[in-house]
Amino acid sequence: SRRARISGRVLLSGAPVNGARIRAGTTDGDRSDATFSDADGRFVLEGVPRGHVSFSIWPYGVQSPTSLTVDDEPLDGITVELAALGRLHGRVTRRGQPVAGAEVRCSRGTPKTTTTHLDGQYTFEGLPAGPSRLAAQELDVAKAYSAGQFVTIAAGENRQVDIELSSSAEASGVVVDEHERPVAGVDVKLQMIDGRDWCEALSQPNGAFDCVAMRGGGDYRVAV
């Protein structure tokens, strides 16, 4: 099908916005190519589908226009007013030391996961106002995770939330057969008897398994 073009500017409180990622699409998922605004807030969108379209502009919300009707003729001189969205950032630590390569999850993020840098820092941008659940884990070196915490973000808020990986109980062993020979590829499951903690691990060629990043502090049932 034929496509159209939209050009214009993106503004936040009347000021041009540089580097915003812009797309336009219909409600059925047909979208234009992405482009970025320049230092004057100007943009040109190519490949815009015809019909009723709305803008998706990251990491911002769109105040106006909420929708446009696109036909074969280009739409030029469109001014898009933006709304600031929230930002969450902070540092992931284990015993006070930064943890690199930790996976951080945010329930309202897009994407919903990110990975910490060498200094343990993480960032989520473009978050809508409201409560978010934040959690982190690193299972290779620190072998620890954090309990989820709820964080409420106001519109346009830039908030720092540091995360300590405090849960790090570990259980390891060897899977053997009736002749005391190691068995590889066995799925070992540990389930806390009086709680919601659990872990799964696959035995290695030497039969060894290692269940990490558990809460601990109770009795566990073992199953294979």
ABEGO torsion letter per residue (X at the ends): XBBBBBBEBBBBGGBBBBGBBBBBBBAAGBBBBBBBBBAAGBBBBBGBBBEBBBBBBOBBBBAOBABBBBBABBBBGBBBBBBBBBBBBEBBBBGGBBBBGBBBBBAABOBABBBBBAAGBBBBBGBBBEBBBBBBBBAAAAGBBBBBBBBBBBBGBBBBBBBBBABABBBBBBBBBAAGBBBBGBBBBBBBAABABBBBBBBBAAGBBBBBGBAEGBBBBBBX
